[in-house]
Amino acid sequence: MGTPIRIHQDIYNAAKKTAKAECRSIPGQIEFWAKIGKCALENPDLPIDFIREVLISKEQSRTLAEPFSLKDNIHA
């Protein structure tokens, strides 16, 4: 269960547009942005795009993942 909060109307409007494009709810979009911001503050050496992609990949189904296999193409 969530907690109601007040946010600036501009942030809400931006979240509404982005949420629709990224198939999230408006609260889900704001939460996603908050997670990115928190991670960025905790890891200032990591690029924002990297943090964003990691968070997205954590939410994706594991069934979409392809197994990793080390190919034996290394010749000594």
mmCIF file of the N, C-alpha and C atoms, coordinates in Angstrom:
data_MODEL
# 
_entry.id   MODEL 
# 
loop_
_atom_site.group_PDB 
_atom_site.id 
_atom_site.type_symbol 
_atom_site.label_atom_id 
_atom_site.label_alt_id 
_atom_site.label_comp_id 
_atom_site.label_asym_id 
_atom_site.label_entity_id 
_atom_site.label_seq_id 
_atom_site.pdbx_PDB_ins_code 
_atom_site.Cartn_x 
_atom_site.Cartn_y 
_atom_site.Cartn_z 
_atom_site.occupancy 
_atom_site.B_iso_or_equiv 
_atom_site.pdbx_formal_charge 
_atom_site.auth_seq_id 
_atom_site.auth_comp_id 
_atom_site.auth_asym_id 
_atom_site.auth_atom_id 
_atom_site.pdbx_PDB_model_num 
ATOM 1   N N  . MET A 1 1  ? 0.843  -1.180  0.000   1.00 0.00 ? 1  MET A N  1 
ATOM 2   C CA . MET A 1 1  ? 0.000  0.000   0.000   1.00 0.00 ? 1  MET A CA 1 
ATOM 3   C C  . MET A 1 1  ? 0.881  1.233   0.000   1.00 0.00 ? 1  MET A C  1 
ATOM 4   N N  . GLY A 1 2  ? 0.527  2.201   -0.803  1.00 0.00 ? 2  GLY A N  1 
ATOM 5   C CA . GLY A 1 2  ? 1.306  3.422   -0.923  1.00 0.00 ? 2  GLY A CA 1 
ATOM 6   C C  . GLY A 1 2  ? 0.891  4.487   0.065   1.00 0.00 ? 2  GLY A C  1 
ATOM 7   N N  . THR A 1 3  ? 1.679  5.527   0.099   1.00 0.00 ? 3  THR A N  1 
ATOM 8   C CA . THR A 1 3  ? 1.416  6.682   0.939   1.00 0.00 ? 3  THR A CA 1 
ATOM 9   C C  . THR A 1 3  ? 1.197  7.885   0.039   1.00 0.00 ? 3  THR A C  1 
ATOM 10  N N  . PRO A 1 4  ? 0.077  8.575   0.190   1.00 0.00 ? 4  PRO A N  1 
ATOM 11  C CA . PRO A 1 4  ? -0.152 9.760   -0.651  1.00 0.00 ? 4  PRO A CA 1 
ATOM 12  C C  . PRO A 1 4  ? 0.890  10.839  -0.361  1.00 0.00 ? 4  PRO A C  1 
ATOM 13  N N  . ILE A 1 5  ? 1.377  11.465  -1.425  1.00 0.00 ? 5  ILE A N  1 
ATOM 14  C CA . ILE A 1 5  ? 2.331  12.571  -1.279  1.00 0.00 ? 5  ILE A CA 1 
ATOM 15  C C  . ILE A 1 5  ? 1.921  13.698  -2.213  1.00 0.00 ? 5  ILE A C  1 
ATOM 16  N N  . ARG A 1 6  ? 2.408  14.890  -1.931  1.00 0.00 ? 6  ARG A N  1 
ATOM 17  C CA . ARG A 1 6  ? 2.157  16.030  -2.803  1.00 0.00 ? 6  ARG A CA 1 
ATOM 18  C C  . ARG A 1 6  ? 3.410  16.254  -3.636  1.00 0.00 ? 6  ARG A C  1 
ATOM 19  N N  . ILE A 1 7  ? 3.218  16.429  -4.942  1.00 0.00 ? 7  ILE A N  1 
ATOM 20  C CA . ILE A 1 7  ? 4.335  16.754  -5.825  1.00 0.00 ? 7  ILE A CA 1 
ATOM 21  C C  . ILE A 1 7  ? 3.920  17.916  -6.710  1.00 0.00 ? 7  ILE A C  1 
ATOM 22  N N  . HIS A 1 8  ? 4.884  18.584  -7.263  1.00 0.00 ? 8  HIS A N  1 
ATOM 23  C CA . HIS A 1 8  ? 4.620  19.718  -8.132  1.00 0.00 ? 8  HIS A CA 1 
ATOM 24  C C  . HIS A 1 8  ? 3.886  19.240  -9.386  1.00 0.00 ? 8  HIS A C  1 
ATOM 25  N N  . GLN A 1 9  ? 2.972  20.044  -9.863  1.00 0.00 ? 9  GLN A N  1 
ATOM 26  C CA . GLN A 1 9  ? 2.162  19.683  -11.028 1.00 0.00 ? 9  GLN A CA 1 
ATOM 27  C C  . GLN A 1 9  ? 3.013  19.392  -12.263 1.00 0.00 ? 9  GLN A C  1 
ATOM 28  N N  . ASP A 1 10 ? 4.132  20.118  -12.429 1.00 0.00 ? 10 ASP A N  1 
ATOM 29  C CA . ASP A 1 10 ? 5.012  19.879  -13.580 1.00 0.00 ? 10 ASP A CA 1 
ATOM 30  C C  . ASP A 1 10 ? 5.610  18.476  -13.553 1.00 0.00 ? 10 ASP A C  1 
ATOM 31  N N  . ILE A 1 11 ? 5.995  18.017  -12.369 1.00 0.00 ? 11 ILE A N  1 
ATOM 32  C CA . ILE A 1 11 ? 6.529  16.655  -12.238 1.00 0.00 ? 11 ILE A CA 1 
ATOM 33  C C  . ILE A 1 11 ? 5.441  15.639  -12.547 1.00 0.00 ? 11 ILE A C  1 
ATOM 34  N N  . TYR A 1 12 ? 4.250  15.887  -12.046 1.00 0.00 ? 12 TYR A N  1 
ATOM 35  C CA . TYR A 1 12 ? 3.129  14.982  -12.322 1.00 0.00 ? 12 TYR A CA 1 
ATOM 36  C C  . TYR A 1 12 ? 2.853  14.892  -13.823 1.00 0.00 ? 12 TYR A C  1 
ATOM 37  N N  . ASN A 1 13 ? 2.816  16.039  -14.489 1.00 0.00 ? 13 ASN A N  1 
ATOM 38  C CA . ASN A 1 13 ? 2.545  16.055  -15.934 1.00 0.00 ? 13 ASN A CA 1 
ATOM 39  C C  . ASN A 1 13 ? 3.633  15.330  -16.726 1.00 0.00 ? 13 ASN A C  1 
ATOM 40  N N  . ALA A 1 14 ? 4.886  15.542  -16.344 1.00 0.00 ? 14 ALA A N  1 
ATOM 41  C CA . ALA A 1 14 ? 5.988  14.848  -17.017 1.00 0.00 ? 14 ALA A CA 1 
ATOM 42  C C  . ALA A 1 14 ? 5.900  13.341  -16.774 1.00 0.00 ? 14 ALA A C  1 
ATOM 43  N N  . ALA A 1 15 ? 5.575  12.954  -15.551 1.00 0.00 ? 15 ALA A N  1 
ATOM 44  C CA . ALA A 1 15 ? 5.438  11.531  -15.227 1.00 0.00 ? 15 ALA A CA 1 
ATOM 45  C C  . ALA A 1 15 ? 4.282  10.907  -15.998 1.00 0.00 ? 15 ALA A C  1 
ATOM 46  N N  . LYS A 1 16 ? 3.212  11.655  -16.169 1.00 0.00 ? 16 LYS A N  1 
ATOM 47  C CA . LYS A 1 16 ? 2.050  11.151  -16.898 1.00 0.00 ? 16 LYS A CA 1 
ATOM 48  C C  . LYS A 1 16 ? 2.421  10.839  -18.347 1.00 0.00 ? 16 LYS A C  1 
ATOM 49  N N  . LYS A 1 17 ? 3.144  11.754  -18.991 1.00 0.00 ? 17 LYS A N  1 
ATOM 50  C CA . LYS A 1 17 ? 3.564  11.540  -20.385 1.00 0.00 ? 17 LYS A CA 1 
ATOM 51  C C  . LYS A 1 17 ? 4.514  10.350  -20.502 1.00 0.00 ? 17 LYS A C  1 
ATOM 52  N N  . THR A 1 18 ? 5.515  10.329  -19.639 1.00 0.00 ? 18 THR A N  1 
ATOM 53  C CA . THR A 1 18 ? 6.519  9.272   -19.697 1.00 0.00 ? 18 THR A CA 1 
ATOM 54  C C  . THR A 1 18 ? 5.927  7.922   -19.314 1.00 0.00 ? 18 THR A C  1 
ATOM 55  N N  . ALA A 1 19 ? 5.048  7.912   -18.327 1.00 0.00 ? 19 ALA A N  1 
ATOM 56  C CA . ALA A 1 19 ? 4.421  6.668   -17.878 1.00 0.00 ? 19 ALA A CA 1 
ATOM 57  C C  . ALA A 1 19 ? 3.647  6.012   -19.014 1.00 0.00 ? 19 ALA A C  1 
ATOM 58  N N  . LYS A 1 20 ? 2.940  6.820   -19.771 1.00 0.00 ? 20 LYS A N  1 
ATOM 59  C CA . LYS A 1 20 ? 2.176  6.271   -20.889 1.00 0.00 ? 20 LYS A CA 1 
ATOM 60  C C  . LYS A 1 20 ? 3.115  5.682   -21.930 1.00 0.00 ? 20 LYS A C  1 
ATOM 61  N N  . ALA A 1 21 ? 4.194  6.382   -22.245 1.00 0.00 ? 21 ALA A N  1 
ATOM 62  C CA . ALA A 1 21 ? 5.145  5.916   -23.252 1.00 0.00 ? 21 ALA A CA 1 
ATOM 63  C C  . ALA A 1 21 ? 5.888  4.656   -22.803 1.00 0.00 ? 21 ALA A C  1 
ATOM 64  N N  . GLU A 1 22 ? 6.130  4.528   -21.502 1.00 0.00 ? 22 GLU A N  1 
ATOM 65  C CA . GLU A 1 22 ? 6.896  3.396   -20.988 1.00 0.00 ? 22 GLU A CA 1 
ATOM 66  C C  . GLU A 1 22 ? 6.013  2.340   -20.322 1.00 0.00 ? 22 GLU A C  1 
ATOM 67  N N  . CYS A 1 23 ? 4.704  2.441   -20.540 1.00 0.00 ? 23 CYS A N  1 
ATOM 68  C CA . CYS A 1 23 ? 3.738  1.448   -20.041 1.00 0.00 ? 23 CYS A CA 1 
ATOM 69  C C  . CYS A 1 23 ? 3.823  1.248   -18.526 1.00 0.00 ? 23 CYS A C  1 
ATOM 70  N N  . ARG A 1 24 ? 3.864  2.357   -17.800 1.00 0.00 ? 24 ARG A N  1 
ATOM 71  C CA . ARG A 1 24 ? 3.843  2.318   -16.337 1.00 0.00 ? 24 ARG A CA 1 
ATOM 72  C C  . ARG A 1 24 ? 2.683  3.172   -15.857 1.00 0.00 ? 24 ARG A C  1 
ATOM 73  N N  . SER A 1 25 ? 2.311  2.966   -14.606 1.00 0.00 ? 25 SER A N  1 
ATOM 74  C CA . SER A 1 25 ? 1.347  3.865   -13.987 1.00 0.00 ? 25 SER A CA 1 
ATOM 75  C C  . SER A 1 25 ? 2.089  5.153   -13.633 1.00 0.00 ? 25 SER A C  1 
ATOM 76  N N  . ILE A 1 26 ? 1.350  6.203   -13.363 1.00 0.00 ? 26 ILE A N  1 
ATOM 77  C CA . ILE A 1 26 ? 1.991  7.467   -12.978 1.00 0.00 ? 26 ILE A CA 1 
ATOM 78  C C  . ILE A 1 26 ? 2.759  7.300   -11.661 1.00 0.00 ? 26 ILE A C  1 
ATOM 79  N N  . PRO A 1 27 ? 2.158  6.692   -10.635 1.00 0.00 ? 27 PRO A N  1 
ATOM 80  C CA . PRO A 1 27 ? 2.943  6.459   -9.410  1.00 0.00 ? 27 PRO A CA 1 
ATOM 81  C C  . PRO A 1 27 ? 4.151  5.556   -9.661  1.00 0.00 ? 27 PRO A C  1 
ATOM 82  N N  . GLY A 1 28 ? 3.988  4.567   -10.537 1.00 0.00 ? 28 GLY A N  1 
ATOM 83  C CA . GLY A 1 28 ? 5.104  3.686   -10.867 1.00 0.00 ? 28 GLY A CA 1 
ATOM 84  C C  . GLY A 1 28 ? 6.240  4.431   -11.543 1.00 0.00 ? 28 GLY A C  1 
ATOM 85  N N  . GLN A 1 29 ? 5.894  5.383   -12.402 1.00 0.00 ? 29 GLN A N  1 
ATOM 86  C CA . GLN A 1 29 ? 6.912  6.186   -13.084 1.00 0.00 ? 29 GLN A CA 1 
ATOM 87  C C  . GLN A 1 29 ? 7.660  7.059   -12.091 1.00 0.00 ? 29 GLN A C  1 
ATOM 88  N N  . ILE A 1 30 ? 6.936  7.703   -11.196 1.00 0.00 ? 30 ILE A N  1 
ATOM 89  C CA . ILE A 1 30 ? 7.570  8.559   -10.189 1.00 0.00 ? 30 ILE A CA 1 
ATOM 90  C C  . ILE A 1 30 ? 8.464  7.717   -9.273  1.00 0.00 ? 30 ILE A C  1 
ATOM 91  N N  . GLU A 1 31 ? 7.998  6.534   -8.914  1.00 0.00 ? 31 GLU A N  1 
ATOM 92  C CA . GLU A 1 31 ? 8.797  5.626   -8.083  1.00 0.00 ? 31 GLU A CA 1 
ATOM 93  C C  . GLU A 1 31 ? 10.071 5.207   -8.831  1.00 0.00 ? 31 GLU A C  1 
ATOM 94  N N  . PHE A 1 32 ? 9.949  4.917   -10.130 1.00 0.00 ? 32 PHE A N  1 
ATOM 95  C CA . PHE A 1 32 ? 11.097 4.541   -10.936 1.00 0.00 ? 32 PHE A CA 1 
ATOM 96  C C  . PHE A 1 32 ? 12.123 5.674   -10.960 1.00 0.00 ? 32 PHE A C  1 
ATOM 97  N N  . TRP A 1 33 ? 11.660 6.906   -11.191 1.00 0.00 ? 33 TRP A N  1 
ATOM 98  C CA . TRP A 1 33 ? 12.566 8.049   -11.180 1.00 0.00 ? 33 TRP A CA 1 
ATOM 99  C C  . TRP A 1 33 ? 13.239 8.211   -9.816  1.00 0.00 ? 33 TRP A C  1 
ATOM 100 N N  . ALA A 1 34 ? 12.485 7.983   -8.759  1.00 0.00 ? 34 ALA A N  1 
ATOM 101 C CA . ALA A 1 34 ? 13.052 8.106   -7.409  1.00 0.00 ? 34 ALA A CA 1 
ATOM 102 C C  . ALA A 1 34 ? 14.139 7.059   -7.185  1.00 0.00 ? 34 ALA A C  1 
ATOM 103 N N  . LYS A 1 35 ? 13.907 5.830   -7.663  1.00 0.00 ? 35 LYS A N  1 
ATOM 104 C CA . LYS A 1 35 ? 14.918 4.770   -7.525  1.00 0.00 ? 35 LYS A CA 1 
ATOM 105 C C  . LYS A 1 35 ? 16.190 5.141   -8.288  1.00 0.00 ? 35 LYS A C  1 
ATOM 106 N N  . ILE A 1 36 ? 16.021 5.667   -9.509  1.00 0.00 ? 36 ILE A N  1 
ATOM 107 C CA . ILE A 1 36 ? 17.187 6.073   -10.294 1.00 0.00 ? 36 ILE A CA 1 
ATOM 108 C C  . ILE A 1 36 ? 17.960 7.165   -9.556  1.00 0.00 ? 36 ILE A C  1 
ATOM 109 N N  . GLY A 1 37 ? 17.251 8.148   -9.045  1.00 0.00 ? 37 GLY A N  1 
ATOM 110 C CA . GLY A 1 37 ? 17.900 9.239   -8.313  1.00 0.00 ? 37 GLY A CA 1 
ATOM 111 C C  . GLY A 1 37 ? 18.624 8.750   -7.073  1.00 0.00 ? 37 GLY A C  1 
ATOM 112 N N  . LYS A 1 38 ? 17.994 7.856   -6.331  1.00 0.00 ? 38 LYS A N  1 
ATOM 113 C CA . LYS A 1 38 ? 18.608 7.307   -5.119  1.00 0.00 ? 38 LYS A CA 1 
ATOM 114 C C  . LYS A 1 38 ? 19.870 6.536   -5.469  1.00 0.00 ? 38 LYS A C  1 
ATOM 115 N N  . CYS A 1 39 ? 19.781 5.680   -6.485  1.00 0.00 ? 39 CYS A N  1 
ATOM 116 C CA . CYS A 1 39 ? 20.951 4.904   -6.911  1.00 0.00 ? 39 CYS A CA 1 
ATOM 117 C C  . CYS A 1 39 ? 22.066 5.808   -7.416  1.00 0.00 ? 39 CYS A C  1 
ATOM 118 N N  . ALA A 1 40 ? 21.701 6.859   -8.136  1.00 0.00 ? 40 ALA A N  1 
ATOM 119 C CA . ALA A 1 40 ? 22.699 7.796   -8.659  1.00 0.00 ? 40 ALA A CA 1 
ATOM 120 C C  . ALA A 1 40 ? 23.423 8.510   -7.518  1.00 0.00 ? 40 ALA A C  1 
ATOM 121 N N  . LEU A 1 41 ? 22.696 8.891   -6.496  1.00 0.00 ? 41 LEU A N  1 
ATOM 122 C CA . LEU A 1 41 ? 23.330 9.551   -5.350  1.00 0.00 ? 41 LEU A CA 1 
ATOM 123 C C  . LEU A 1 41 ? 24.244 8.596   -4.582  1.00 0.00 ? 41 LEU A C  1 
ATOM 124 N N  . GLU A 1 42 ? 23.832 7.335   -4.500  1.00 0.00 ? 42 GLU A N  1 
ATOM 125 C CA . GLU A 1 42 ? 24.629 6.333   -3.779  1.00 0.00 ? 42 GLU A CA 1 
ATOM 126 C C  . GLU A 1 42 ? 25.821 5.843   -4.604  1.00 0.00 ? 42 GLU A C  1 
ATOM 127 N N  . ASN A 1 43 ? 25.768 6.021   -5.927  1.00 0.00 ? 43 ASN A N  1 
ATOM 128 C CA . ASN A 1 43 ? 26.820 5.548   -6.828  1.00 0.00 ? 43 ASN A CA 1 
ATOM 129 C C  . ASN A 1 43 ? 27.193 6.644   -7.820  1.00 0.00 ? 43 ASN A C  1 
ATOM 130 N N  . PRO A 1 44 ? 27.815 7.721   -7.353  1.00 0.00 ? 44 PRO A N  1 
ATOM 131 C CA . PRO A 1 44 ? 28.070 8.867   -8.231  1.00 0.00 ? 44 PRO A CA 1 
ATOM 132 C C  . PRO A 1 44 ? 29.010 8.574   -9.401  1.00 0.00 ? 44 PRO A C  1 
ATOM 133 N N  . ASP A 1 45 ? 29.756 7.480   -9.351  1.00 0.00 ? 45 ASP A N  1 
ATOM 134 C CA . ASP A 1 45 ? 30.678 7.153   -10.440 1.00 0.00 ? 45 ASP A CA 1 
ATOM 135 C C  . ASP A 1 45 ? 30.006 6.413   -11.588 1.00 0.00 ? 45 ASP A C  1 
ATOM 136 N N  . LEU A 1 46 ? 28.769 5.953   -11.393 1.00 0.00 ? 46 LEU A N  1 
ATOM 137 C CA . LEU A 1 46 ? 28.067 5.218   -12.445 1.00 0.00 ? 46 LEU A CA 1 
ATOM 138 C C  . LEU A 1 46 ? 27.243 6.168   -13.304 1.00 0.00 ? 46 LEU A C  1 
ATOM 139 N N  . PRO A 1 47 ? 27.250 5.949   -14.617 1.00 0.00 ? 47 PRO A N  1 
ATOM 140 C CA . PRO A 1 47 ? 26.416 6.781   -15.500 1.00 0.00 ? 47 PRO A CA 1 
ATOM 141 C C  . PRO A 1 47 ? 24.927 6.512   -15.250 1.00 0.00 ? 47 PRO A C  1 
ATOM 142 N N  . ILE A 1 48 ? 24.115 7.546   -15.360 1.00 0.00 ? 48 ILE A N  1 
ATOM 143 C CA . ILE A 1 48 ? 22.672 7.432   -15.153 1.00 0.00 ? 48 ILE A CA 1 
ATOM 144 C C  . ILE A 1 48 ? 22.060 6.397   -16.085 1.00 0.00 ? 48 ILE A C  1 
ATOM 145 N N  . ASP A 1 49 ? 22.483 6.378   -17.344 1.00 0.00 ? 49 ASP A N  1 
ATOM 146 C CA . ASP A 1 49 ? 21.930 5.408   -18.291 1.00 0.00 ? 49 ASP A CA 1 
ATOM 147 C C  . ASP A 1 49 ? 22.205 3.975   -17.849 1.00 0.00 ? 49 ASP A C  1 
ATOM 148 N N  . PHE A 1 50 ? 23.378 3.732   -17.287 1.00 0.00 ? 50 PHE A N  1 
ATOM 149 C CA . PHE A 1 50 ? 23.706 2.398   -16.784 1.00 0.00 ? 50 PHE A CA 1 
ATOM 150 C C  . PHE A 1 50 ? 22.774 2.024   -15.635 1.00 0.00 ? 50 PHE A C  1 
ATOM 151 N N  . ILE A 1 51 ? 22.572 2.950   -14.707 1.00 0.00 ? 51 ILE A N  1 
ATOM 152 C CA . ILE A 1 51 ? 21.681 2.704   -13.564 1.00 0.00 ? 51 ILE A CA 1 
ATOM 153 C C  . ILE A 1 51 ? 20.275 2.414   -14.062 1.00 0.00 ? 51 ILE A C  1 
ATOM 154 N N  . ARG A 1 52 ? 19.808 3.204   -15.008 1.00 0.00 ? 52 ARG A N  1 
ATOM 155 C CA . ARG A 1 52 ? 18.461 3.023   -15.562 1.00 0.00 ? 52 ARG A CA 1 
ATOM 156 C C  . ARG A 1 52 ? 18.311 1.632   -16.177 1.00 0.00 ? 52 ARG A C  1 
ATOM 157 N N  . GLU A 1 53 ? 19.287 1.222   -16.983 1.00 0.00 ? 53 GLU A N  1 
ATOM 158 C CA . GLU A 1 53 ? 19.215 -0.083  -17.641 1.00 0.00 ? 53 GLU A CA 1 
ATOM 159 C C  . GLU A 1 53 ? 19.266 -1.229  -16.629 1.00 0.00 ? 53 GLU A C  1 
ATOM 160 N N  . VAL A 1 54 ? 20.044 -1.082  -15.580 1.00 0.00 ? 54 VAL A N  1 
ATOM 161 C CA . VAL A 1 54 ? 20.102 -2.114  -14.541 1.00 0.00 ? 54 VAL A CA 1 
ATOM 162 C C  . VAL A 1 54 ? 18.749 -2.242  -13.852 1.00 0.00 ? 54 VAL A C  1 
ATOM 163 N N  . LEU A 1 55 ? 18.142 -1.118  -13.508 1.00 0.00 ? 55 LEU A N  1 
ATOM 164 C CA . LEU A 1 55 ? 16.831 -1.160  -12.853 1.00 0.00 ? 55 LEU A CA 1 
ATOM 165 C C  . LEU A 1 55 ? 15.780 -1.778  -13.770 1.00 0.00 ? 55 LEU A C  1 
ATOM 166 N N  . ILE A 1 56 ? 15.812 -1.450  -15.044 1.00 0.00 ? 56 ILE A N  1 
ATOM 167 C CA . ILE A 1 56 ? 14.861 -2.028  -15.989 1.00 0.00 ? 56 ILE A CA 1 
ATOM 168 C C  . ILE A 1 56 ? 15.079 -3.527  -16.098 1.00 0.00 ? 56 ILE A C  1 
ATOM 169 N N  . SER A 1 57 ? 16.332 -3.947  -16.194 1.00 0.00 ? 57 SER A N  1 
ATOM 170 C CA . SER A 1 57 ? 16.608 -5.378  -16.357 1.00 0.00 ? 57 SER A CA 1 
ATOM 171 C C  . SER A 1 57 ? 16.198 -6.174  -15.120 1.00 0.00 ? 57 SER A C  1 
ATOM 172 N N  . LYS A 1 58 ? 16.284 -5.560  -13.945 1.00 0.00 ? 58 LYS A N  1 
ATOM 173 C CA . LYS A 1 58 ? 15.868 -6.257  -12.728 1.00 0.00 ? 58 LYS A CA 1 
ATOM 174 C C  . LYS A 1 58 ? 14.363 -6.527  -12.716 1.00 0.00 ? 58 LYS A C  1 
ATOM 175 N N  . GLU A 1 59 ? 13.601 -5.713  -13.427 1.00 0.00 ? 59 GLU A N  1 
ATOM 176 C CA . GLU A 1 59 ? 12.149 -5.862  -13.457 1.00 0.00 ? 59 GLU A CA 1 
ATOM 177 C C  . GLU A 1 59 ? 11.673 -6.817  -14.550 1.00 0.00 ? 59 GLU A C  1 
ATOM 178 N N  . GLN A 1 60 ? 12.555 -7.160  -15.486 1.00 0.00 ? 60 GLN A N  1 
ATOM 179 C CA . GLN A 1 60 ? 12.146 -8.024  -16.582 1.00 0.00 ? 60 GLN A CA 1 
ATOM 180 C C  . GLN A 1 60 ? 12.105 -9.482  -16.133 1.00 0.00 ? 60 GLN A C  1 
ATOM 181 N N  . SER A 1 61 ? 11.255 -10.225 -16.788 1.00 0.00 ? 61 SER A N  1 
ATOM 182 C CA . SER A 1 61 ? 11.102 -11.642 -16.483 1.00 0.00 ? 61 SER A CA 1 
ATOM 183 C C  . SER A 1 61 ? 12.390 -12.397 -16.802 1.00 0.00 ? 61 SER A C  1 
ATOM 184 N N  . ARG A 1 62 ? 12.753 -13.312 -15.939 1.00 0.00 ? 62 ARG A N  1 
ATOM 185 C CA . ARG A 1 62 ? 13.948 -14.135 -16.163 1.00 0.00 ? 62 ARG A CA 1 
ATOM 186 C C  . ARG A 1 62 ? 13.762 -15.071 -17.358 1.00 0.00 ? 62 ARG A C  1 
ATOM 187 N N  . THR A 1 63 ? 12.518 -15.318 -17.731 1.00 0.00 ? 63 THR A N  1 
ATOM 188 C CA . THR A 1 63 ? 12.262 -16.207 -18.862 1.00 0.00 ? 63 THR A CA 1 
ATOM 189 C C  . THR A 1 63 ? 12.694 -15.582 -20.175 1.00 0.00 ? 63 THR A C  1 
ATOM 190 N N  . LEU A 1 64 ? 12.881 -14.255 -20.190 1.00 0.00 ? 64 LEU A N  1 
ATOM 191 C CA . LEU A 1 64 ? 13.329 -13.570 -21.399 1.00 0.00 ? 64 LEU A CA 1 
ATOM 192 C C  . LEU A 1 64 ? 14.846 -13.651 -21.576 1.00 0.00 ? 64 LEU A C  1 
ATOM 193 N N  . ALA A 1 65 ? 15.537 -14.052 -20.519 1.00 0.00 ? 65 ALA A N  1 
ATOM 194 C CA . ALA A 1 65 ? 16.996 -14.079 -20.564 1.00 0.00 ? 65 ALA A CA 1 
ATOM 195 C C  . ALA A 1 65 ? 17.488 -15.242 -21.422 1.00 0.00 ? 65 ALA A C  1 
ATOM 196 N N  . GLU A 1 66 ? 18.588 -14.995 -22.099 1.00 0.00 ? 66 GLU A N  1 
ATOM 197 C CA . GLU A 1 66 ? 19.237 -16.044 -22.881 1.00 0.00 ? 66 GLU A CA 1 
ATOM 198 C C  . GLU A 1 66 ? 20.379 -16.603 -22.058 1.00 0.00 ? 66 GLU A C  1 
ATOM 199 N N  . PRO A 1 67 ? 20.529 -17.921 -22.052 1.00 0.00 ? 67 PRO A N  1 
ATOM 200 C CA . PRO A 1 67 ? 21.619 -18.506 -21.274 1.00 0.00 ? 67 PRO A CA 1 
ATOM 201 C C  . PRO A 1 67 ? 22.982 -18.101 -21.839 1.00 0.00 ? 67 PRO A C  1 
ATOM 202 N N  . PHE A 1 68 ? 23.914 -17.884 -20.951 1.00 0.00 ? 68 PHE A N  1 
ATOM 203 C CA . PHE A 1 68 ? 25.265 -17.530 -21.358 1.00 0.00 ? 68 PHE A CA 1 
ATOM 204 C C  . PHE A 1 68 ? 26.064 -18.801 -21.553 1.00 0.00 ? 68 PHE A C  1 
ATOM 205 N N  . SER A 1 69 ? 26.761 -18.885 -22.663 1.00 0.00 ? 69 SER A N  1 
ATOM 206 C CA . SER A 1 69 ? 27.643 -20.035 -22.872 1.00 0.00 ? 69 SER A CA 1 
ATOM 207 C C  . SER A 1 69 ? 28.985 -19.529 -23.370 1.00 0.00 ? 69 SER A C  1 
ATOM 208 N N  . LEU A 1 70 ? 30.018 -20.049 -22.777 1.00 0.00 ? 70 LEU A N  1 
ATOM 209 C CA . LEU A 1 70 ? 31.371 -19.675 -23.145 1.00 0.00 ? 70 LEU A CA 1 
ATOM 210 C C  . LEU A 1 70 ? 31.760 -20.509 -24.356 1.00 0.00 ? 70 LEU A C  1 
ATOM 211 N N  . LYS A 1 71 ? 32.010 -19.850 -25.451 1.00 0.00 ? 71 LYS A N  1 
ATOM 212 C CA . LYS A 1 71 ? 32.363 -20.552 -26.681 1.00 0.00 ? 71 LYS A CA 1 
ATOM 213 C C  . LYS A 1 71 ? 33.829 -20.961 -26.639 1.00 0.00 ? 71 LYS A C  1 
ATOM 214 N N  . ASP A 1 72 ? 34.093 -22.091 -27.169 1.00 0.00 ? 72 ASP A N  1 
ATOM 215 C CA . ASP A 1 72 ? 35.448 -22.630 -27.170 1.00 0.00 ? 72 ASP A CA 1 
ATOM 216 C C  . ASP A 1 72 ? 36.181 -22.178 -28.429 1.00 0.00 ? 72 ASP A C  1 
ATOM 217 N N  . ASN A 1 73 ? 36.276 -20.876 -28.632 1.00 0.00 ? 73 ASN A N  1 
ATOM 218 C CA . ASN A 1 73 ? 36.943 -20.320 -29.802 1.00 0.00 ? 73 ASN A CA 1 
ATOM 219 C C  . ASN A 1 73 ? 38.326 -19.785 -29.489 1.00 0.00 ? 73 ASN A C  1 
ATOM 220 N N  . ILE A 1 74 ? 38.802 -20.038 -28.302 1.00 0.00 ? 74 ILE A N  1 
ATOM 221 C CA . ILE A 1 74 ? 40.104 -19.526 -27.899 1.00 0.00 ? 74 ILE A CA 1 
ATOM 222 C C  . ILE A 1 74 ? 41.166 -20.548 -28.296 1.00 0.00 ? 74 ILE A C  1 
ATOM 223 N N  . HIS A 1 75 ? 42.119 -20.116 -29.088 1.00 0.00 ? 75 HIS A N  1 
ATOM 224 C CA . HIS A 1 75 ? 43.201 -21.006 -29.526 1.00 0.00 ? 75 HIS A CA 1 
ATOM 225 C C  . HIS A 1 75 ? 44.485 -20.630 -28.774 1.00 0.00 ? 75 HIS A C  1 
ATOM 226 N N  . ALA A 1 76 ? 45.115 -21.599 -28.197 1.00 0.00 ? 76 ALA A N  1 
ATOM 227 C CA . ALA A 1 76 ? 46.357 -21.335 -27.446 1.00 0.00 ? 76 ALA A CA 1 
ATOM 228 C C  . ALA A 1 76 ? 47.568 -21.402 -28.329 1.00 0.00 ? 76 ALA A C  1 
# 
